């Protein structure tokens, strides 16, 4: 069983992936500006130039990393790696 009440079979279906995306967007809503930027980029992907697209991808990295860690139940491992990196 995965986090958020999902199982691996859900990752192999369109409906499961749509639901997973919905869960990510719900969590991302805690960061309203980033949430708004992602939704705007999805609505008009050609409106972003390469720099703006890259900045959005980089900004989405930490929330996505946390989401994936929660999905696979590896938050403790992520925290350990983050602490090791910060110590360097």
The 8 nearest C-alpha neighbors of each residue, nearest first, counted from 0:
[[1, 6, 5, 2, 7, 4, 71, 3],
 [2, 0, 5, 6, 71, 70, 4, 3],
 [1, 3, 70, 4, 69, 5, 71, 72],
 [2, 4, 5, 70, 1, 69, 22, 19],
 [5, 3, 2, 1, 6, 0, 70, 9],
 [6, 4, 1, 3, 2, 0, 9, 7],
 [7, 5, 0, 1, 8, 9, 4, 10],
 [6, 8, 9, 10, 5, 1, 0, 11],
 [7, 9, 10, 11, 6, 12, 15, 5],
 [10, 8, 15, 7, 11, 6, 12, 5],
 [11, 9, 8, 7, 15, 12, 16, 6],
 [10, 12, 8, 9, 13, 15, 7, 16],
 [13, 11, 15, 14, 9, 10, 16, 8],
 [12, 14, 16, 15, 17, 11, 10, 9],
 [15, 13, 17, 12, 16, 18, 9, 19],
 [16, 14, 9, 18, 12, 13, 17, 10],
 [15, 17, 19, 13, 18, 14, 10, 20],
 [18, 16, 14, 20, 19, 15, 13, 21],
 [19, 17, 21, 15, 16, 20, 14, 22],
 [18, 20, 16, 22, 21, 17, 15, 23],
 [19, 21, 23, 17, 22, 18, 16, 24],
 [20, 22, 18, 24, 19, 23, 25, 17],
 [23, 21, 25, 19, 20, 24, 18, 26],
 [24, 22, 20, 26, 25, 21, 27, 19],
 [23, 25, 27, 21, 26, 22, 28, 20],
 [26, 24, 22, 28, 23, 27, 21, 29],
 [27, 25, 23, 28, 24, 29, 22, 66],
 [26, 28, 24, 29, 25, 30, 34, 23],
 [27, 29, 30, 31, 25, 26, 34, 24],
 [30, 28, 27, 31, 26, 25, 34, 33],
 [29, 31, 28, 27, 33, 32, 34, 26],
 [32, 30, 34, 28, 33, 29, 35, 27],
 [33, 31, 35, 34, 30, 36, 28, 37],
 [32, 34, 36, 35, 31, 30, 37, 27],
 [35, 33, 31, 37, 32, 36, 28, 27],
 [34, 36, 32, 38, 33, 37, 31, 39],
 [37, 35, 33, 39, 34, 38, 40, 32],
 [38, 36, 40, 34, 39, 35, 41, 33],
 [37, 39, 41, 35, 40, 36, 42, 34],
 [38, 40, 42, 36, 41, 37, 35, 43],
 [41, 39, 44, 37, 43, 38, 42, 36],
 [40, 42, 38, 39, 44, 43, 37, 36],
 [41, 43, 39, 40, 38, 44, 37, 45],
 [42, 44, 40, 46, 45, 41, 39, 47],
 [45, 43, 40, 46, 41, 47, 42, 39],
 [44, 46, 47, 43, 48, 40, 42, 41],
 [45, 47, 44, 43, 48, 40, 39, 42],
 [48, 46, 45, 51, 52, 44, 49, 40],
 [47, 49, 51, 50, 52, 46, 45, 53],
 [48, 50, 52, 51, 53, 47, 54, 45],
 [51, 49, 53, 52, 48, 54, 47, 55],
 [52, 50, 54, 48, 53, 49, 47, 55],
 [53, 51, 49, 55, 50, 54, 47, 48],
 [52, 54, 56, 50, 55, 51, 49, 57],
 [55, 53, 51, 57, 52, 56, 58, 50],
 [54, 56, 58, 52, 53, 57, 59, 51],
 [55, 57, 53, 59, 54, 58, 52, 60],
 [56, 58, 54, 60, 59, 55, 53, 61],
 [59, 57, 55, 56, 60, 54, 61, 33],
 [58, 60, 56, 57, 62, 61, 63, 55],
 [59, 61, 57, 63, 58, 62, 64, 56],
 [60, 62, 64, 63, 59, 65, 58, 57],
 [63, 61, 65, 64, 59, 60, 66, 27],
 [64, 62, 66, 60, 65, 61, 59, 67],
 [63, 65, 61, 67, 62, 66, 60, 68],
 [66, 64, 68, 62, 63, 67, 69, 61],
 [65, 67, 63, 69, 68, 64, 70, 62],
 [66, 68, 70, 64, 69, 65, 63, 71],
 [69, 67, 73, 65, 74, 71, 66, 70],
 [70, 68, 72, 66, 67, 71, 2, 74],
 [69, 71, 2, 67, 68, 1, 72, 66],
 [70, 72, 68, 69, 73, 1, 2, 67],
 [73, 71, 69, 70, 68, 74, 2, 1],
 [72, 74, 68, 76, 75, 71, 77, 69],
 [73, 75, 77, 68, 76, 72, 69, 78],
 [76, 74, 78, 77, 73, 79, 72, 68],
 [75, 77, 79, 73, 78, 74, 80, 68],
 [78, 76, 74, 80, 79, 75, 81, 73],
 [77, 79, 81, 75, 76, 80, 74, 82],
 [80, 78, 76, 82, 77, 81, 75, 83],
 [79, 81, 83, 77, 82, 78, 84, 76],
 [80, 82, 78, 84, 79, 83, 77, 85],
 [81, 83, 85, 79, 80, 84, 78, 86],
 [84, 82, 80, 86, 81, 85, 79, 87],
 [83, 85, 81, 87, 86, 82, 80, 79],
 [84, 86, 82, 87, 83, 81, 80, 79],
 [87, 85, 83, 84, 82, 81, 80, 79],
 [86, 84, 85, 83, 82, 81, 80, 79]]
